[in-house]
C-alpha cells in the first residue's frame, strides 16, 4: 500500500525516463506517518510520541537526540520492532509493520535489524565468537555449524577483533565489548543498525573508536545507522540530527560540519589512550 509522502520504493517502475532525467531519489528504508504511542499509567494516559512523521533514506547515518522523556527511546523501540505504535504507520523497506503480530515482528527483527546497546548485553559465560553467532541461532538459520562459525569470525574480523574470538567478556575492555556487540548486530546482514547510547559507558578515546567503526560501516557497507544519544558531540559523527521533545520532532537538520573519527583519533594525545 502506498504511503503519502514516501519516497519511490526500490524496484518501482518509473515510465518515460529520459537520458538526462534527474536520478531516482534514494529509497526510504524507514518511514513513519502520524506515529503515536500512548502508555496507560494508573488512571492516566502518557503520550510518549505525538504524531511523528519521519523519513530515513537508505544509507543515512541518523542521530536522534533529546532529553530524558522526550520520546527518543520509544521511537527507537518502535523502529526496532520491539513495540507497536498506538496509532499511525511504520513502513520498513516498503512494508507496513506497524500492526504485525509479535511473531511477525520477531522475524523482522532477526532478519532486517541489528541492535547495539549501551550495556553491551553479551552473555558472560560465552566466548566472543559464540556471542556473535547467537542471532543466527535465534533466526533458525539453515547454515551449518562450520558456516555459522565462519560468518561470526568474519564479523569479528570486520570490527578488528579476529584475535579475540575465544575470549570471554570478562577478558575484554569496554571498547572491545562494544565491538563484539557491533559484530553480533552485523552477523545477520541487516539493512539497519539501531544503536542505543553505544558510547555511554566508554571513555573519550574508545567512544571515538566506536563511532569510527559506525562511520566505516555506514560508508563502506552502506548500512543505515540510527543512533540514539544525549551527547551532541557524538551526534555530530552522523549525517543528520533529529531532536525530540515532548513526543514531537522539534528539529531535523543535516550535519553541516561532520566529525570524522579517523582524523580525531590521529590527533589525540598519547596520554588520552585507554588501557
VOLUMLUM-9671 format. One record per residue (C-alpha): residue number from 1; chain; x, y, z. Coordinates in steps of 0.25 Angstrom, whole numbers, plus 5000, padded with zeros to 4 digits. Example, Ala and Ser with C-alpha at 12.3 -4.5 7.8 and 13.67 -1.06 7.14 Angstrom:
% residues 2
[1; A; [5049; 4982; 5031]]
[2; A; [5055; 4996; 5029]]
***
This chain:
% residues 275
[1; A; [5000; 5000; 5000]]
[2; A; [5006; 5013; 4996]]
[3; A; [5008; 5023; 5007]]
[4; A; [5006; 5038; 5004]]
[5; A; [5020; 5046; 5005]]
[6; A; [5028; 5033; 5004]]
[7; A; [5040; 5033; 4994]]
[8; A; [5040; 5024; 4982]]
[9; A; [5042; 5009; 4987]]
[10; A; [5053; 5001; 4982]]
[11; A; [5049; 4994; 4969]]
[12; A; [5038; 5003; 4966]]
[13; A; [5036; 5005; 4951]]
[14; A; [5036; 5019; 4946]]
[15; A; [5032; 5022; 4932]]
[16; A; [5037; 5032; 4922]]
[17; A; [5051; 5033; 4927]]
[18; A; [5060; 5041; 4918]]
[19; A; [5075; 5040; 4918]]
[20; A; [5076; 5054; 4924]]
[21; A; [5065; 5052; 4935]]
[22; A; [5068; 5054; 4949]]
[23; A; [5072; 5041; 4956]]
[24; A; [5062; 5034; 4965]]
[25; A; [5063; 5038; 4980]]
[26; A; [5070; 5029; 4989]]
[27; A; [5059; 5019; 4994]]
[28; A; [5054; 5021; 5008]]
[29; A; [5057; 5010; 5018]]
[30; A; [5049; 5016; 5030]]
[31; A; [5036; 5024; 5029]]
[32; A; [5027; 5028; 5040]]
[33; A; [5013; 5034; 5038]]
[34; A; [5006; 5041; 5049]]
[35; A; [5013; 5031; 5059]]
[36; A; [5006; 5032; 5073]]
[37; A; [5010; 5023; 5085]]
[38; A; [5002; 5024; 5098]]
[39; A; [5005; 5018; 5111]]
[40; A; [4994; 5016; 5122]]
[41; A; [4999; 5018; 5136]]
[42; A; [4989; 5016; 5146]]
[43; A; [4977; 5025; 5142]]
[44; A; [4986; 5034; 5133]]
[45; A; [4990; 5033; 5119]]
[46; A; [5004; 5037; 5116]]
[47; A; [5007; 5041; 5101]]
[48; A; [5021; 5037; 5098]]
[49; A; [5020; 5040; 5083]]
[50; A; [5010; 5050; 5078]]
[51; A; [5009; 5049; 5063]]
[52; A; [5023; 5047; 5058]]
[53; A; [5026; 5048; 5043]]
[54; A; [5040; 5044; 5038]]
[55; A; [5047; 5038; 5026]]
[56; A; [5061; 5032; 5027]]
[57; A; [5067; 5029; 5013]]
[58; A; [5075; 5016; 5011]]
[59; A; [5090; 5018; 5015]]
[60; A; [5087; 5030; 5024]]
[61; A; [5094; 5032; 5038]]
[62; A; [5083; 5038; 5046]]
[63; A; [5086; 5042; 5061]]
[64; A; [5074; 5044; 5070]]
[65; A; [5075; 5053; 5082]]
[66; A; [5067; 5059; 5093]]
[67; A; [5065; 5060; 5108]]
[68; A; [5060; 5049; 5116]]
[69; A; [5045; 5046; 5114]]
[70; A; [5046; 5053; 5100]]
[71; A; [5041; 5040; 5093]]
[72; A; [5054; 5037; 5086]]
[73; A; [5055; 5023; 5093]]
[74; A; [5041; 5020; 5090]]
[75; A; [5043; 5024; 5075]]
[76; A; [5055; 5014; 5075]]
[77; A; [5047; 5003; 5081]]
[78; A; [5036; 5004; 5070]]
[79; A; [5046; 5006; 5059]]
[80; A; [5053; 4993; 5065]]
[81; A; [5040; 4985; 5064]]
[82; A; [5041; 4984; 5080]]
[83; A; [5028; 4991; 5081]]
[84; A; [5016; 4995; 5073]]
[85; A; [5010; 5009; 5072]]
[86; A; [4997; 5012; 5078]]
[87; A; [4993; 5018; 5064]]
[88; A; [5000; 5023; 5051]]
[89; A; [5008; 5015; 5042]]
[90; A; [5023; 5010; 5042]]
[91; A; [5028; 5006; 5028]]
[92; A; [5040; 4998; 5028]]
[93; A; [5046; 4995; 5014]]
[94; A; [5033; 4998; 5008]]
[95; A; [5025; 4988; 5017]]
[96; A; [5015; 4993; 5027]]
[97; A; [5020; 4986; 5040]]
[98; A; [5012; 4995; 5050]]
[99; A; [5001; 4985; 5052]]
[100; A; [5009; 4972; 5051]]
[101; A; [5007; 4961; 5061]]
[102; A; [5018; 4958; 5072]]
[103; A; [5023; 4946; 5064]]
[104; A; [5024; 4954; 5051]]
[105; A; [5031; 4966; 5058]]
[106; A; [5041; 4956; 5063]]
[107; A; [5044; 4951; 5049]]
[108; A; [5046; 4965; 5044]]
[109; A; [5056; 4968; 5056]]
[110; A; [5064; 4956; 5053]]
[111; A; [5066; 4958; 5038]]
[112; A; [5066; 4973; 5036]]
[113; A; [5071; 4980; 5048]]
[114; A; [5083; 4979; 5057]]
[115; A; [5084; 4985; 5071]]
[116; A; [5095; 4991; 5079]]
[117; A; [5092; 4995; 5093]]
[118; A; [5099; 5003; 5104]]
[119; A; [5101; 4991; 5113]]
[120; A; [5106; 4982; 5102]]
[121; A; [5096; 4971; 5106]]
[122; A; [5106; 4960; 5104]]
[123; A; [5105; 4946; 5111]]
[124; A; [5116; 4946; 5121]]
[125; A; [5120; 4931; 5120]]
[126; A; [5120; 4931; 5105]]
[127; A; [5132; 4934; 5096]]
[128; A; [5132; 4946; 5087]]
[129; A; [5130; 4936; 5075]]
[130; A; [5118; 4930; 5081]]
[131; A; [5112; 4943; 5085]]
[132; A; [5113; 4948; 5071]]
[133; A; [5107; 4935; 5066]]
[134; A; [5095; 4935; 5075]]
[135; A; [5086; 4943; 5065]]
[136; A; [5088; 4932; 5055]]
[137; A; [5083; 4922; 5064]]
[138; A; [5071; 4931; 5068]]
[139; A; [5068; 4933; 5054]]
[140; A; [5067; 4918; 5052]]
[141; A; [5077; 4919; 5041]]
[142; A; [5080; 4907; 5032]]
[143; A; [5095; 4910; 5032]]
[144; A; [5103; 4898; 5036]]
[145; A; [5111; 4900; 5049]]
[146; A; [5124; 4902; 5042]]
[147; A; [5118; 4912; 5033]]
[148; A; [5112; 4920; 5045]]
[149; A; [5126; 4920; 5051]]
[150; A; [5132; 4925; 5039]]
[151; A; [5122; 4936; 5038]]
[152; A; [5123; 4940; 5052]]
[153; A; [5138; 4940; 5050]]
[154; A; [5137; 4949; 5038]]
[155; A; [5129; 4959; 5046]]
[156; A; [5139; 4959; 5057]]
[157; A; [5150; 4962; 5047]]
[158; A; [5141; 4973; 5041]]
[159; A; [5142; 4980; 5055]]
[160; A; [5156; 4977; 5057]]
[161; A; [5155; 4966; 5068]]
[162; A; [5159; 4954; 5060]]
[163; A; [5169; 4951; 5070]]
[164; A; [5159; 4951; 5082]]
[165; A; [5149; 4941; 5077]]
[166; A; [5152; 4931; 5088]]
[167; A; [5152; 4942; 5099]]
[168; A; [5140; 4943; 5109]]
[169; A; [5134; 4957; 5113]]
[170; A; [5142; 4958; 5126]]
[171; A; [5155; 4957; 5118]]
[172; A; [5151; 4969; 5109]]
[173; A; [5152; 4984; 5110]]
[174; A; [5139; 4993; 5109]]
[175; A; [5143; 4997; 5095]]
[176; A; [5145; 4982; 5091]]
[177; A; [5132; 4978; 5097]]
[178; A; [5124; 4988; 5089]]
[179; A; [5132; 4984; 5077]]
[180; A; [5127; 4969; 5079]]
[181; A; [5113; 4975; 5081]]
[182; A; [5114; 4982; 5067]]
[183; A; [5119; 4969; 5061]]
[184; A; [5107; 4962; 5067]]
[185; A; [5098; 4973; 5061]]
[186; A; [5104; 4971; 5047]]
[187; A; [5104; 4955; 5046]]
[188; A; [5090; 4954; 5040]]
[189; A; [5094; 4965; 5030]]
[190; A; [5083; 4975; 5034]]
[191; A; [5079; 4987; 5026]]
[192; A; [5078; 4995; 5038]]
[193; A; [5087; 4996; 5051]]
[194; A; [5080; 5003; 5063]]
[195; A; [5090; 5007; 5074]]
[196; A; [5084; 5012; 5087]]
[197; A; [5095; 5021; 5095]]
[198; A; [5106; 5012; 5090]]
[199; A; [5117; 5021; 5095]]
[200; A; [5110; 5023; 5109]]
[201; A; [5119; 5014; 5117]]
[202; A; [5132; 5017; 5109]]
[203; A; [5144; 5027; 5111]]
[204; A; [5147; 5038; 5101]]
[205; A; [5157; 5031; 5092]]
[206; A; [5148; 5018; 5092]]
[207; A; [5136; 5026; 5089]]
[208; A; [5143; 5032; 5076]]
[209; A; [5148; 5018; 5072]]
[210; A; [5134; 5012; 5073]]
[211; A; [5128; 5024; 5065]]
[212; A; [5139; 5022; 5055]]
[213; A; [5134; 5008; 5053]]
[214; A; [5120; 5012; 5051]]
[215; A; [5125; 5022; 5041]]
[216; A; [5133; 5012; 5033]]
[217; A; [5121; 5002; 5033]]
[218; A; [5112; 5013; 5028]]
[219; A; [5121; 5018; 5017]]
[220; A; [5127; 5005; 5013]]
[221; A; [5115; 4995; 5014]]
[222; A; [5104; 5005; 5012]]
[223; A; [5097; 5001; 5025]]
[224; A; [5087; 5011; 5030]]
[225; A; [5090; 5015; 5044]]
[226; A; [5080; 5020; 5054]]
[227; A; [5088; 5024; 5067]]
[228; A; [5081; 5029; 5080]]
[229; A; [5090; 5039; 5088]]
[230; A; [5088; 5050; 5098]]
[231; A; [5102; 5055; 5095]]
[232; A; [5103; 5066; 5084]]
[233; A; [5117; 5063; 5081]]
[234; A; [5114; 5049; 5078]]
[235; A; [5102; 5053; 5069]]
[236; A; [5112; 5061; 5060]]
[237; A; [5118; 5048; 5055]]
[238; A; [5105; 5045; 5047]]
[239; A; [5100; 5051; 5035]]
[240; A; [5087; 5056; 5041]]
[241; A; [5082; 5060; 5054]]
[242; A; [5067; 5059; 5059]]
[243; A; [5063; 5064; 5072]]
[244; A; [5051; 5060; 5080]]
[245; A; [5044; 5068; 5091]]
[246; A; [5031; 5064; 5098]]
[247; A; [5028; 5053; 5088]]
[248; A; [5030; 5063; 5076]]
[249; A; [5041; 5064; 5066]]
[250; A; [5046; 5079; 5069]]
[251; A; [5058; 5080; 5059]]
[252; A; [5062; 5072; 5047]]
[253; A; [5075; 5076; 5041]]
[254; A; [5087; 5071; 5033]]
[255; A; [5101; 5072; 5040]]
[256; A; [5108; 5083; 5034]]
[257; A; [5122; 5080; 5039]]
[258; A; [5122; 5065; 5041]]
[259; A; [5133; 5060; 5051]]
[260; A; [5142; 5049; 5045]]
[261; A; [5146; 5039; 5055]]
[262; A; [5159; 5035; 5048]]
[263; A; [5164; 5049; 5047]]
[264; A; [5161; 5051; 5062]]
[265; A; [5168; 5038; 5066]]
[266; A; [5180; 5042; 5059]]
[267; A; [5181; 5055; 5066]]
[268; A; [5178; 5050; 5080]]
[269; A; [5190; 5051; 5090]]
[270; A; [5196; 5038; 5095]]
[271; A; [5192; 5041; 5109]]
[272; A; [5177; 5040; 5105]]
[273; A; [5179; 5026; 5100]]
[274; A; [5170; 5016; 5108]]
[275; A; [5177; 5004; 5115]]
***
